[in-house]
Amino acid sequence: MTTLDHLPAPPQSAAGHARTGPSLAHRVWRGRPEDPRWVRPVFLATLLVITLAYLWNLSASGYANSFYSAAVQAGSRSWKAFFFGSLDSANAITVDKPPATLWPMALSVRIFGLSSWAILAPQVLMGAATAGVLYASVRRRFSAAAGLITMAVFALTPVAALMFRFNNPDALLALLMTVTVCCVLRAMENGRTKWLVWAGVAVGLAFLSKTLQAFLILPPLAVLYAVCAPVPVRRRFGQLGLSALAMAVAGGWWVAIVELWPASSRPYIGGSQNNSFLELTFGYNGLGRINGEETGSVGGGGGGGGGGGQWGATGIGRMFNSEIGGQISWLLPAALILLAAGVWLTWRTKRTDTARAAFLAWGGSLLMTAAVFSFMAGIFHQYYTVALAPYVAALTGMGATVLWEERARWWAGAALAVTVGATAYWSYVLLGRTPDYRPWLRPTVLVAGIAAALGLLLVSRLGRRLALAAVGLGFAASLAGPVSYTVSTLNTGHQGSIVTAGPSSGGMGGPGGRGPGGGGGVRPPGQGNRQGAQPAGGMGQPPTGTPPGQVGGGGQTQGGGAGTTRTGQQPGAMPGTGERTGGGGGMGGLLNGASVGAGAKKLLETDADDYTWAAAAIGSQNAASYQLATGEPVMAIGGFNGSDPSPTLSQFRKYVEDGRIHYFVSGGQGGGMGGSGSSSQISLWVEENFKEVTAGSATFYDLTRPKTG
C-alpha cells in the first residue's frame, strides 16, 4: 500500500519540523518556487472568473431576503441597530440570529448607499474568499491541480452559487467553517498553538453568524487533533483548551454584553419568548431545530424515521431526495467514494501523516454536518446545505488527484472509474427530476460518464494522451449537471425567505411544490424567470372568494399574504415600486415581502420625522417591506413569525399614547406555534379604536385618529 510519499509535503526545517513557509499573500501573488509557471496565473484567473460569475446579474435579486435587508438598512443608519442586529433603526426588535453576518453588509451600505449591489456584493466576496482558502489549504498538502479542482467544484455547486449571492447568514458561516478546517490542518503540520487558537476564533465568529451550527464540525476536528497532532498528549489537550478559550472569547463577548445590557434600553431579542439571547440560542435556534419543537415557530418538523412534515422527510437519504438533491448532492457520492479511497491509501502511514489528516478533517466535517442535517426534525431549508459545499469540493479535489497519481495500480483506475460512473448516473437521476429542463443533457451525461469510466478502467494501459482524454471526459460528465444548474441559478433573481438553486424540481419550496415559501428556481419557459412564484392552489394563494386587489402582503390584502401579484404588477420587483417584493407568498406573506404601492409609500413618508416609527406591522417581512420602501423605521410586531411577545398590548398602547407610532398596517400573519397572542391582541385593539385610512388598495389605521365615541 502506498504511503503517498510522492505527494508534496509541507516545507521542512533542519530539525525536521514543518515550517509555515511563505505567507499566503506571498504564495498568492508570487507562487511557490517549485510551482510551474502556469499555476499562479491559472489560480488568479480562476478566482477572478468565480468573482465575476457571482457578480453577474446580481441586482436581479433586488433586496433578496427583505428581512435581513431591512436589518442591514437599519444598521447603516444606527450604530446601536448595527451592534444588536435590529430590524429597524429605532431598535424595537432584532432579527432572530446574531448580527455578525449583517455587519459587512451594513458597512457596505453605509459607504455606497442602499442598493441590491451594496447588500449582496459582500456575500460574493465571501464566496471568492472561501474558494481562495480552499485552494490554499488543499494546495499546501497536495498539488496545484487538486486546489484548482477544489475551487471549481465549490464554485459550480448550485447551492453555493445561490447563497454567495444572497443575504442570509449562511455565506459567512460557510467561509468561517472553511477557515476553521484550514487552521486545524495547519496546526496538524507542526503542532503550533497559534493555528489552533485561530481555529477557535473562527468558530467563535461563526457562532455570531448562525449560533450552534458553527459547532457541528468541532467533534471530528477535536478528536482528530487529540489523536494525530505531532506533539505530546498533554500538550495536545492544553492546546485544545486554549482553542476553546479563544472560541469562547471570540463568540462570547457580544453575548455577554447583550445579556448584561438592561433589557429596557436595548431591542427585544427576536425569536425568543423571554427576551434572552441564550434562550434563542438553545431553544428556537438550538435544540428546537433538532427535535422540531421550536417555541414560537410556524409548525412542527419532519419527524424521525423518514416521516414527512412541515420541513420535509428526515432520514439517511435526505441529502439525496427530491427536495435537497439538486442543491448539493451532484458530487456527494464522488466525495464519499474519494474519502474512502483517500483514507484507504493513507491508512498505514504514520499517526501524524498530514495527507490522512486532510481526508479525515474534511471528511469528518462533511459526515457530521450531513448527519445532523439529515435527521433534524425542526426548521430545515434546502439552502442550509451550502455548509457542505466546501467539504465536498475539498474531498473531490484531493481524492481525484491522489488516485490519478496512483493510476499505475489497477485498483486506482477502478476507483476513478467507479467515481465517475456513480457521479454520471446520479446526475442522470437528478436531471430526471426536471425532465423538461434541457432534456438532451440527461442522456449525454450518462453516455459520456460510461465512456469515461470504461477509459479509466484501462487508464494504466493507455498512453498519456488517451488517459488525459478519459480524465477530461470524466470531469465533463461529472460537472455538466451542476454547471447547468449553476448557470440557471446565476441567471435568475431569488427573493424571499426560502430560496432554491437551479430549475424547479417540485420539491419542498419549489415552484411545483406545496412547501413553505413556494420558492423555487428557474421557471420553465413561458412561466417567468423569477424565483419563488407560487403555483395555483399553493399556500400563498388567497382564500376562495377574495376580491381582486385584496391579495398580496401587508396592506395589499386581507390577511397579510404576499402570494399573488396584483393585476398589472411585475413579479419580483424591488420594494417601493408598487410591485411585488418577492415571489411566492408562502404562508400568507410570512416568508416573503409585501407589495408597497406608491400611495402607501407616500402616506407613510408624510410627517414620518415626527414619529419614532412611521408604522407598525405584524411580522418582520411585512414591516421590512415598508421600511425598505420608505427608508423610515417600521416596527415588526411579534418578530419574524409574529409570535414573539414584543411588544405586549400594554407596551404598544403606551407607544401610541406617547405619539411614537403613526400608522398600523392592516393584515399580517403571526402567532406561530407557542406564540403569546400579543400580535392578535394588538390588531384587535387597533381595529376597534382607530380610523381606517386607504392608500390605493392598501389599508392602514391612523393611530393619531381615534374613533369617535
VENNORPE-V146206 format. One record per backbone hydrogen bond with DSSP energy under -0.5 kcal/mol. CO is the residue of the C=O (numbers start at 1). NH is the residue of the N-H. If there is no record, write none. Layout:
CO&NH / CO&NH
//
This chain:
4&7 / 11&19 / 13&16 / 17&13 / 23&27 / 24&28 / 25&29 / 26&30 / 26&31 / 27&31 / 32&35 / 36&39 / 36&40 / 37&41 / 38&42 / 39&43 / 40&44 / 41&45 / 42&46 / 43&47 / 44&48 / 45&49 / 46&50 / 47&51 / 48&52 / 49&53 / 50&54 / 51&55 / 52&56 / 55&58 / 57&60 / 58&61 / 59&62 / 61&64 / 64&66 / 64&496 / 65&68 / 65&69 / 66&70 / 67&71 / 68&72 / 69&73 / 70&74 / 71&75 / 72&76 / 73&77 / 74&77 / 74&78 / 78&82 / 79&83 / 80&84 / 81&85 / 81&86 / 85&95 / 88&91 / 92&268 / 93&87 / 93&88 / 99&102 / 99&103 / 100&104 / 101&105 / 102&106 / 103&107 / 104&108 / 105&109 / 106&110 / 107&111 / 108&112 / 109&113 / 115&119 / 116&120 / 117&121 / 120&123 / 120&124 / 121&125 / 122&126 / 123&127 / 124&128 / 125&129 / 126&130 / 127&131 / 128&132 / 129&133 / 130&134 / 131&135 / 132&136 / 133&137 / 134&138 / 135&139 / 136&140 / 137&141 / 138&141 / 138&142 / 143&147 / 144&148 / 145&149 / 146&150 / 147&151 / 148&152 / 149&153 / 150&154 / 151&155 / 152&156 / 154&157 / 156&158 / 157&160 / 157&161 / 158&162 / 159&163 / 160&164 / 162&165 / 163&166 / 168&171 / 169&173 / 170&174 / 171&175 / 172&176 / 173&177 / 174&178 / 175&179 / 176&180 / 177&181 / 178&182 / 179&183 / 180&184 / 181&185 / 182&186 / 183&187 / 184&188 / 185&189 / 186&189 / 186&190 / 187&191 / 189&18 / 192&195 / 192&196 / 193&197 / 194&198 / 195&199 / 196&200 / 197&201 / 198&202 / 199&203 / 200&204 / 201&205 / 202&206 / 203&207 / 204&208 / 206&209 / 206&210 / 207&211 / 208&100 / 210&213 / 211&214 / 212&215 / 213&216 / 215&218 / 215&219 / 217&221 / 218&222 / 219&223 / 220&224 / 221&225 / 222&226 / 223&227 / 224&228 / 225&229 / 229&231 / 232&236 / 233&237 / 234&238 / 235&239 / 236&240 / 237&241 / 238&242 / 239&243 / 240&244 / 241&245 / 242&246 / 243&247 / 244&248 / 245&249 / 246&250 / 247&251 / 248&252 / 249&253 / 251&255 / 252&256 / 253&257 / 254&258 / 255&259 / 256&260 / 257&261 / 262&265 / 263&266 / 268&94 / 268&270 / 269&272 / 276&280 / 277&281 / 278&282 / 279&283 / 280&285 / 282&287 / 283&286 / 283&288 / 286&289 / 286&290 / 287&290 / 287&291 / 288&292 / 289&378 / 290&377 / 293&295 / 294&297 / 297&673 / 301&310 / 304&307 / 307&314 / 309&312 / 315&318 / 317&320 / 317&321 / 318&321 / 321&325 / 324&327 / 324&328 / 325&329 / 327&159 / 328&331 / 329&332 / 329&333 / 331&335 / 332&336 / 333&337 / 334&338 / 335&339 / 336&340 / 337&341 / 338&342 / 339&343 / 340&344 / 341&345 / 342&346 / 344&347 / 346&349 / 350&353 / 353&357 / 354&358 / 355&359 / 356&360 / 357&361 / 358&362 / 359&363 / 360&364 / 361&365 / 362&366 / 363&367 / 364&368 / 365&369 / 366&370 / 367&371 / 368&372 / 369&373 / 370&374 / 371&375 / 372&376 / 374&315 / 377&302 / 381&384 / 382&385 / 383&386 / 384&387 / 385&388 / 385&389 / 386&389 / 386&390 / 388&392 / 389&393 / 390&394 / 391&395 / 392&396 / 393&397 / 394&398 / 395&399 / 396&400 / 397&401 / 398&402 / 399&403 / 400&404 / 401&405 / 402&406 / 404&407 / 406&409 / 409&412 / 409&413 / 410&414 / 411&415 / 412&416 / 413&417 / 414&418 / 415&419 / 416&420 / 417&421 / 418&422 / 419&423 / 420&424 / 421&425 / 422&426 / 423&427 / 424&428 / 425&429 / 426&430 / 427&431 / 428&432 / 430&433 / 431&434 / 432&435 / 434&437 / 436&438 / 438&441 / 438&442 / 439&443 / 440&444 / 441&445 / 442&446 / 443&447 / 444&448 / 445&449 / 446&450 / 447&451 / 448&452 / 449&453 / 450&454 / 451&455 / 452&456 / 453&457 / 454&458 / 455&458 / 456&459 / 458&461 / 458&462 / 463&467 / 464&468 / 465&469 / 466&470 / 467&471 / 468&472 / 469&473 / 470&474 / 471&475 / 472&476 / 473&477 / 474&478 / 475&479 / 476&480 / 479&483 / 480&484 / 481&485 / 482&486 / 483&487 / 484&488 / 485&489 / 485&502 / 486&490 / 487&491 / 489&492 / 493&531 / 497&499 / 502&522 / 507&510 / 510&513 / 515&518 / 517&586 / 520&500 / 522&504 / 524&527 / 530&533 / 531&583 / 535&538 / 538&541 / 539&588 / 543&546 / 547&550 / 550&558 / 553&556 / 553&595 / 555&699 / 557&559 / 560&554 / 563&585 / 566&569 / 569&571 / 570&573 / 574&577 / 579&596 / 585&588 / 585&589 / 586&591 / 587&590 / 591&497 / 596&578 / 597&601 / 598&602 / 599&603 / 600&604 / 601&605 / 602&606 / 605&608 / 607&610 / 608&611 / 613&662 / 614&663 / 615&635 / 616&665 / 617&637 / 618&669 / 619&623 / 620&624 / 621&594 / 621&625 / 622&626 / 623&627 / 624&628 / 625&629 / 626&630 / 627&631 / 633&614 / 633&615 / 635&617 / 635&637 / 636&639 / 637&619 / 638&642 / 638&643 / 638&644 / 639&620 / 639&642 / 643&676 / 644&646 / 646&638 / 648&652 / 649&653 / 650&654 / 651&655 / 652&656 / 653&657 / 654&658 / 655&660 / 656&659 / 660&612 / 660&613 / 662&703 / 663&616 / 664&701 / 666&555 / 667&618 / 672&675 / 673&296 / 673&297 / 677&681 / 678&682 / 679&683 / 680&684 / 681&685 / 682&686 / 683&687 / 684&688 / 685&689 / 686&689 / 686&690 / 689&707 / 691&702 / 693&700 / 695&698 / 698&695 / 699&666 / 700&693 / 701&664 / 701&703 / 702&691 / 702&705 / 705&691
//
